[in-house]
Each structure stands twice: as structure tokens, then as C-alpha cells.
Amino acid sequence: MTIESLDLDGIAMRAREHLRAPLDDESCELLLEVTGGVPFLLDAALSPGGDVDSASGAVSLDPRTVRTSAVRSIQLILDEMSADQRRLLLAIAVSATADAPVLGRVLDISDDKAAEGMFEAKDAGLVTLDPSGRIATVLPLAFEFLLSRTEDHELIRTQQLVLDAVLARGPISAHTARALTATRCTDPRLIDSLILLSVLPPGENQVPVDELIELARRAGATGVNMAARRAEAATAIGNFDLALVASDEVLLGGDSPDLPSAVRSAAIVYAHRGMLSRSAELFRYLGADRIGSDATAAAWSMIGCGDLKGARPMLAASSQPAPSSVAGGLSLMAKGLGQTLTGDGTSSLPTLVQAAFTMLPAGGAVVLPDTPAALAAIVALHCGELATAESTLQKALDADLGGSNAHPRHQLLLAWTAMLRGDLVHAAEYVDDVVQSVKPEPRDELFVHGLRVGIARRSSDLAAIADSWSSARNILPGHSMDLYSLLPLGEMSVVAARLQDGHRIIAQLDQANQLLEGLKRPALWSAAFHWYGVHAAILAEKPVDLIPHADALVSASHHSRYAAVLATAGQAWLRVLQDDIDPSVVLHSVHSLQQVGLPWDASRLAAQAAARTTDRNAMLLLLQTARSAQRFGLSEAAPSASSSTGQSNKNGRGGTQLSEREWEVAHLVLHGNSYRQIGERLFISPKTVEHHVARIRRRIGAESRAEMLETLRQLAAANTRPMTAG
């Protein structure tokens, strides 16, 4: 039979029955505090009686006598309990949980037996449950007496078992953390759990932060150490503002054993926020003699900022790893990073892929400024190994490498891989997934904008190009350029040149040039940067601006096959812009560009050459080559002919049964493309585009170009599948 605890009114009534007189209010409150309102403890505490006030007739109890009597009653009950029953009560006291699987694991008994024992303790009045039935509380008096009778080694072992059982099921609960602290637990895992709770966003933690910090202090955390650990925990879950505040508390406190941890946390935050130069400054402040396991992160930061001299001692410090998979992976990452700076840099790719695979088992436990998988993918993108980038990133996502902080970066790099392949649909989907699921940090935001301008450019969507550049140019001032951001910078430079807005990106391009110069212009990192420079000059139709980039690629071609392909293609493109078109030269470059993972570029080169040649046979050959090289398409299919069949315009003009090709042409006309641009996009000659436009005008009955455009806009708006950019 369950014993129900009494409230103050119930205690007053029971005392009147027992004492044959009323009990004063102070004594009622004393009984509630000491006995918890448990009837058998009330009876024990009331048995000695008390002093009667002559004026009021109320009985007053002596606190010492009340406590002694209640303790004696508890002692008798606990002495009669078996060893197993006492162990169960101790497990409940330490964990404050009614969760039978947890109690069963702690005691190495079945869940049913644990539940049965817990309810027996409840029925005996020794344990109470909260309304949810999940939180179990041992009667305070029993709690104190039980702890006084428990040997230290048994208590510590129970605390360890409780932490094992609870943490195996997920993060620790606040009530269990409080109970462990109340039993004088100093296990480091408890401190870590309390600190993790303290850095969670308010919506995910209902316990006041001050209380959690106080509990951590009682568990053994010191002020500076606690700040460093809070910074580390906040960094791991992406609470970067709090991580910086906590890191600063350590950094401003001067030299301490926790300084490397605080530097690491702050450096990771600044890397995510697009301020890699600040990360490098922090690692320089720490120095090679204190860098320890952060040598790889330090080298990555410094090389990313063009500081080769500062990176060398860090690379040396990372060459002798500790015998663990994470340390081994970091050492391989540092080795691969160094290899990107020598020769053609491609020897780094297998090393970096191995680094990523070595660290996969660690999953989300690895918190770094960047993952080896991301670095491997960036290197792969810089040398045209798209399949390697894709497979490495997919494995990293599957293993949750780097945790939630790294997920957007891995997904955006997958998007970049898809974009280079010409798979604009999936590229856009990857970007949308990231933006809809999280608010990207500045580093990721730069890639988001780089992808959007790149997708718009490859879709020949002038409106989207203008919109995406308008958004992208606003974030550039807050981002310090680094080696690992050259790809989005390159895409933005191309679009800026096309929109005659290149002056807005000059400062960032100068920074990129300076850091490449500081690294002695490594072929792997320089080639893609100069290839974007070639594209910027092409879109601006300024052959003079193309020459310096072409020369740089020629210089790098002595060490790099990738650069050699780009140099040859750049020369071929320059000849095309000068209307000096040799089909054999163009075809050779088209094939080579395909081989190094640039199929969209290959298609565009062939299409531009076809649009400029005066030789009809050459034009047909080049158009066929452009089609065969094509690995990209519109992000959404153009409206089919059937979708427009039977529709007539609002003015009652002629039928609007446009073919699929005519809808494609109409779509590009509406987006402001010239006949030449439409021809390059669709791999047809400008003359053929002109014929399509004339036929469209006849079919919709438009008497002028303005009337044609207005009618097409109305038809596009009326279609169930409106014309959109690819």
C-alpha cells in the first residue's frame, strides 16, 4: 500500500490526534521539513511530545528532539533493508531518476526488478515521484543517513555507474546533475555535462545558467578552467558568441594551462566567421612550444593567410602524432597541406583523403577550424578531381565528421562539385537545404553567394545574375580573403566583370594575389584563380585583361597538368575572341577541359567558337561538340509544347503553340540575352536564334518586339510551369 505524504494541514490534523492538542505553526513547518510529511516519520517525531503554551494551548516541539526521533526511525528501517535494497536506494539518491532501464544498468538487474524495487521504496515512503513519474527523490532524512552509512568507494562507484548509464542514453538531465552534485560527485564527466547544459540556447535548457555554473563549481571546476571548458562546449554546438566571451575570459587572464584550449575555441569561431587572419594571430600568440595537438589547425590557418614562414614550425610540430586515429588524421592533414604547396600539388589529394578517412570514426567528436574532408574536397576542386571530392564529402556527411558545425560546409562543397559538373539542379538544391536548415556563418555564407552567382551565370539568367551579385557584394567587406575561399571569390569576380562592377571586388582580388605571392604562387592554388581571371576577361570581352592570367597559367603549366590544360584553353579562347578560330585547336581544348572536370567550360568554349566562325561546316562541328560536351542543363525544364497547346493570348491574337525549343528561346529572350548569348546557351547559331524569334512573333501575332515581349510575359505567367532560369 502506498504511503501518501501529508501537507501542512494534514500534519496539523495528525499532530492534534496524536498530542490531543493543537500544534503551533512553526512546529508544523519543522515536521514538514524533517519528515517530508511521511506518516510513520511524523509519528516517530511526535512521540516525545512537546511543551504546551499556557496562553494558547498549542504544543511546541523541540527541533533537536524531532530530528533525533525521525533519524532513529529511518535508521531502523534502513537497518532492516537488505544490501540490494540499500544499493537500489543509493542509486535512486545519486541519479534522482525513476527510469528503470537506468537503475537496472546501474545495479546490473532486470528493468522489471529495478521498477519493482523503486515502487517498493515509494510505497514505504522513502521515495517520492514528481507528477511526470520520471524524477524520483529520496526522502531528505533518508538521503542524509544513507550517505553517512555509505563507504566512499561505494559512493564513487555508484556515481560512475550512474554517469555510464545516463550518458549512454544521451545528455544528462538537470535533476540527475543536481543529485550527483548533492552526493559530492567530482567526476569530470559531470562537470562536462553541466557545462554543456550551461551553453545550450535558452529554449533547450530550462535551468538557470548561474545554477549550472555553481553546480559545476561544486563538482570541482575552477573559474578559468570552467571558462575554457564552456568555450570548448559552446564551440562544439555552434554557440559562437558565447564561445568568444568565454575564451576571452581565459585569454585576458594571462598564462594558464587552459590557454591552448581557449585559443583553439576562439580560432575555430573566427575561421567560421570568415576571419582566418584572426585565427592565425591567435595561434602565433600561442607559439609552437605550446601548440601541442593544435599544430595542424595552426598550420592550416597560417597557410590559408599566406604566412608560409609562420606555418613551417607548425607543420614540423604536427609530424610526430600521438598514437590515436584523430592525431594520425591530423598529422596526415598537415602533411597533405604542405604537399599542396609543392610541384603541381596533386600528391596532396590521396594524403588528405586518407586523413579524412582516418578521422571518420571520430565523427562529431572532432571539432576543428576545418575538416580534412573539406580540405580534400577543396583541393580536388582546384585540380579537377570532382569524383574524389564528391565521394570524400559524402562519406564525411554520412559519418557526421566535424559535427553540426561542419555539415553546411560539406554540403556546400558538394553543391560546388555539382555546379562544376553542370548539374545546376542539385547544386541549387544543396544550397537551399543549407539556407533553410541553418543560418550560415560568414564563411559558409560566402560559398552560398558564390554558388548562387555561379549557378546564375551558368544558366545565362541575367536577372538572377544581377540579383545574386547584388546580395554577394554586400558580404565581401566583412570577409578576409583566404586560400580556401578562392573559389567563391573567383565566381564573384567573373560576375562582377560581366556586370561592369569589377571595382567592388578589387580589394579582395588584391588580397588573394598577395597571399598567393606569400606562398610563392603554388600551382594548385593559383591555377583556378587565374582561370577565373580568364573568364572575367572573356565575359567583359577584353582580351588585354585576359593576357596576364593566361601568362600566369603558362608559367604554372611547367609544374601542373591542370594549369597546362587551362593555359592552352585560355590561349584558344583568346583566339576565339579575336575571331581567329581553328576548330582543331578548339576541339583539343574542349576535350582537355572535360578531362579536368570542367565540362561546362568546355561546352561554352565550343559554343562561343561556333557562334563566331564564318565557316558553316566548322560551326556545325563545333555545335555538335558543344552538345556532346554538355553535362549541364536548365535547373528546371522549360515548359513543354503540350503545356502551352491550346492557349491563346489575352488580346485574341494568333495561336501560341510554341515548340519546346521556341519556349527555351523565349525564356532567354525574356531574361535579356542577346542572340549570340542565346546561341551559346543552346548550342545553335545566332542566325538560327533570329529565325526562332521571328517565328515566335508570327505565332503570337505580335507586330513589334515590345509587343512580343509583353505577350510572352503574359503567357509565361499563365503557364502552369512558368519559364524560369536554369
Secondary structure, DSSP 4 states (H G I P E B T S, - for coil): -PPPPP-HHHHHHHHHHHHSS-B-HHHHHHHHHHHTT-HHHHHHHHTT--EEPTTT--EE--HHHHHHHHHHHHHHHHHHS-HHHHHHHHHHHHH-B--HHHHHHHHTS-HHHHHHHHHHHHHTTSEEE-TTS-BEEE-HHHHHHHHHTS-HHHHHHHHHHHHHHHHTTSSPPHHHHHHHHHTT---HHHHHHHHHHHHS-GGG--S-HHHHHHHHHHTT--HHHHHHHHHHHHHHTT-HHHHHHHHHHHHTT-S-TTHHHHHHHHHHHHHHTT-HHHHHHHHHHH-TTS-GGGHHHHHHHHHHTT-HHHHHHHHHHTTS--SSHHHHHHHHHHHHHHHTTSTTSTTHHHHHHHHHHHHGGGGGG---SS-HHHHHHHHHHHTT-HHHHHHHHHHHHHHTTTHHHHHHHHHHHHHHHHHHHT-HHHHHHHHHHHHHHS---HHHHHHHHHHHHHHHHHTT-HHHHHHHHHHHHHHGGG----GGGHHHHHHHHHHHHHTT-GGGGHHHHHHHHHHHHHTT--HHHHHHHHHHHHHHHHHHT-HHHHHHHHHHHHHHTTT-HHHHHHHHHHHHHHHHHTT---HHHHHHHHHHHHHTT-HHHHHHHHHHHHHH---HHHHHHHHHHHHHH-----SSPPPPHHHHTT-B-TT--SB----HHHHHHHHHHHTT--HHHHHHHHTS-HHHHHHHHHHHHHHHT-SSHHHHHHHHHHHHHHSSS-----
